[in-house]
Amino acid sequence: MILGMSLAAFTQLHVAISLIGIAAGFVVIFAMLVSRTLPLVTALFLVTTALTSLTGFLFPFHGVTPGIVVGILSCVVLIFAILARYAGHMAGGWRSTWIATAILAQYLNFFVLIVQSFEKVPALHALAPTQKEAPFKIVQLAALIFFIVLAIFALRRFRPAAGA
């Protein structure tokens, strides 16, 4: 039992929170590409992405796992994203900090989605049962390149209005 829920129910909640965070994150990033801020979607992205990491720490585990390391890294990145967005108001150097940390937080969440998909989806698992095979590596590399390209375009295009 975790937070009064069965492991299966807690896992479903964790996955739902994660998927909401990923969807909201893409909306926020694509809004950056047209130099828009979406305050409510941004808050949803940050809260659900933080909750994804925090609920991930509640799963039973022994020792430090790659998931724990990614969760800790995500929390640190999110602290800087929140500071850049709300304390720095994305002004001056906070603009690039916001872009980099928001996109990195999204990438980390998406990275874990890929890992979990290759572990849990039978067709993907068959392609890369140990996640050392080419299909897994190609998908992860493609995702990394995609997020780097998004970051470059966002850095060039995103100019938030004063006080946004």
N, C-alpha and C positions, 0 to 999 in steps of 0.2 A: 504494500500500500504506500502510495506517495500522495501527500496532501489529502488523505482520505479517499483516494481513488485507486482502483486496481491499476496495475502496471499497464495493461492494455488501454484503459481509459485515459490515463495520464499521457501515454505515448500519442494517442489520437489528439489530445489537447495540444501537446507540444508541436506536433506536425501541423495542426491547423494554425497555430500562432506563427510558426515559421513560414508557412505558405502565404499568410496574410502579409507578413513582413516583406517577403520577396516581391509580392505583387505591388505593394505600396512603394517599395524601393525603386522598382522600375518606373512607376509613375513619377516619382520625385526626380529621378535621373533624366527621364525624357522631358520633364518640365524644365530642367536646367538647360537642356539643349535649345530651348526656345526662350530662355532667359525669364522664366516664370518661377515664382515661389508659390507653393501650395501649402499654407500653414497647417491645415488639418491633416492632410495626407502625410506631410513631413512628420508631424507628431506621431501619427499612427505608425509610420515606418520606424521611427526611433524607438518607440515604446515596444512594438512587437519584436523588433530585432534584438533589443535588450532582453526582453522576456524569453526569446528563443535561447539565448545563451544561459540566462539564469535558470530556466527550467531544465536545461540540459545538464546542469550541475547536480540536479536532484536525482538523476538516474543512478541505480546501483552500479558502482564501478570499483575496481581495485587498482590503486596506483594511478599514476599519471598516464592518460591516454592521449592520442592525437586529438580527439574531440575536446578534451579538457583544455589542451593547449590552444586550440582554435577558439574555444569559448572565452578564455582569458584574454587572448589577443583581441577578440571582437569587443569585449567590455572596455578595454583600454582605448581602442579606436573610437568607440561610441562616446566615451567621456570627452574626447577631443572634438568629435562631431557636435555634441550638444553644446560645448563651450563656444565653438565657432558659430553655430547657428543662433544660439540664444544670448550668450554673453557678448560675443564679438559682433553680432548682427551681420555677419558675412561681409564686414567692411574691411578694407585694406587687406592685410595678409590673412585675415580670417576667411575671406572669400575662397582662396585656394585651399586653405585648411579644411573648410566645409566641403568643398568638392572632393578633395582627395579622401577624406575620412568617410564621407557618406558613400562614395563609390567603393572604397575598400571594405566597409561594413557589409555592403550589398554583395560584393564578391565573396567574402568569407561565408556568408549565409548560402550563397549559390554554390560555392565549392562543396559545402557539406551536403547540399541537396544532390549534387552529382554523386558524391561518395555513397550516400544512403540509397540513391536510385540504383546504383550498380550492386549494392548489397541486397536490396529487397525486391527489385523487379526481376522476375525470373529470366526474361529475355535478355536483359542487360547483364545480369549475373552470369549467364551462360557465355556471353562474349568476353567477360573479364572476371573470372571467379576469384582471382587473387588481387585484382586491381593493379597488377603490374603489366598487364597485357596492353597491346597497342590501342585498342578501341577506347579504353579508359584514359590513357595518356593523351590521346588525340582530343577527346572531349574536354579534358581539363585544360589542355593547351589552348584550344579554341576559345574556351570561356575566359581564360586569362587575357588573351589577345583582344577579345571583345570588350572586356572591362577597361583595358588600357586605352583602346580607341575611344570608348565613351568618355573616359577621363580627359583625354586630350581635347576632344570636341567641347566638353563642358568647360574646361579651362579657357578655351577660346571664346565661347559664346555666352556663358552665364555672367550677367551683370545685374545683380539684384538692385531693385529700387531702394533708395535710402529709407531706413527704418523697416525694411521688409521682414 
